């Protein structure tokens, strides 16, 4: 008996070794080009957002300044005294020599500027 040899033909895809390399390089450049376009688009979008936020800040700054000055007027001692008189509240504002300093649980006396005014005695 004789052995038969069967030759199997390799399929021909029409691509040589150089063809695969060229298509791989083309694919890499395509991916890099699309990613660069996407990044450029994001930069433009973010710059528009920043410009909008800067415009909003510039519109809010005068309002903030106005509200801060109004708050300063409301916190002034003359405004507080005026409101106390308008509401007929008899209140005496203590002088620093009338303050009593209390030691806390650790036996430490706090500075007067570090805590609110207190009339309690130990």
C-alpha positions in Angstrom: 0.0 0.0 0.0 1.2 3.3 -0.9 0.9 6.4 1.2 -0.8 9.2 -0.4 0.2 12.8 0.3 -2.4 15.4 0.2 -1.2 18.9 -0.4 -3.3 21.6 1.3 -3.2 24.9 -0.4 -2.7 28.0 1.8 -5.5 30.5 1.4 -4.4 33.7 -0.3 -5.8 36.8 1.3 -4.1 39.1 -1.0 -2.0 40.8 1.7 1.7 40.5 1.8 3.8 41.2 4.9 4.2 44.8 3.8 0.5 45.2 3.3 -0.2 44.2 6.9 2.3 46.7 8.2 0.9 49.5 6.1 -2.6 48.8 7.2 -1.5 48.7 10.9 0.3 52.0 10.6 -2.7 53.5 8.9 -4.9 52.2 11.7 -2.6 53.7 14.4 -2.6 57.1 12.6 -6.4 57.0 12.3 -6.8 56.3 16.0 -4.3 59.0 16.9 -5.9 61.5 14.6 -9.4 60.8 15.9 -8.3 61.1 19.5 -6.6 64.4 18.8 -9.8 65.7 17.2 -11.8 64.6 20.2 -9.3 66.3 22.6 -9.4 69.5 20.6 -13.2 69.5 20.7 -13.2 69.0 24.5 -10.7 71.9 24.9 -13.0 74.2 22.9 -16.1 73.1 24.9 -14.3 73.6 28.2 -13.1 77.1 27.1 -16.7 78.1 26.4 -17.8 76.8 29.8 -15.0 78.8 31.5 -15.9 82.0 29.6 -19.5 81.5 30.7 -18.5 81.0 34.3 -16.2 84.0 34.2 -19.1 86.2 32.9 -21.3 84.9 35.6 -18.7 85.8 38.3 -18.3 89.3 36.8 -22.1 89.7 37.0 -22.3 88.5 40.6 -19.3 90.6 42.0 -21.3 93.9 42.3 -24.1 92.1 44.0 -21.7 90.4 46.5 -20.1 93.8 47.3 -23.5 95.4 47.9 -24.6 92.5 50.2 -21.3 92.7 52.1 -21.7 96.4 52.7 -25.4 95.9 53.7 -24.3 93.2 56.2 -21.6 95.5 57.6 -24.2 98.3 58.1 -26.6 95.8 59.8 -23.8 94.6 62.2 -22.7 98.1 63.2 -23.3 99.0 66.9 -25.4 102.1 66.0 -27.7 99.9 63.8 -28.1 97.4 66.6 -28.8 100.0 69.2 -31.4 101.6 66.8 -33.2 98.3 66.3 -33.2 97.7 70.1 -34.7 101.1 70.6 -37.3 100.6 67.8 -38.4 97.3 69.4 -38.4 98.9 72.9 -35.8 96.4 74.3 -33.9 97.7 77.3 -30.5 96.2 77.1 -27.2 97.4 78.4 -24.1 96.5 76.4 -21.4 95.4 78.9 -18.0 97.0 79.1 -14.8 94.9 79.1 -14.3 95.6 82.8 -17.7 94.0 83.6 -16.7 90.7 81.9 -16.1 87.7 84.1 -13.6 85.1 82.8 -14.5 81.5 83.7 -12.0 78.6 83.7 -13.0 75.7 81.6 -13.0 72.0 82.8 -9.2 71.8 82.2 -8.4 74.8 84.4 -7.4 76.9 81.5 -8.5 80.5 81.3 -9.2 81.5 77.7 -8.3 84.8 76.2 -11.2 87.2 76.0 -10.9 87.5 72.2 -11.0 83.7 71.7 -14.5 83.2 73.1 -17.8 85.0 73.2 -18.6 87.4 76.0 -19.9 85.7 79.1 -21.6 87.0 82.3 -21.4 83.7 84.2 -19.3 83.3 87.2 -17.7 80.1 88.5 
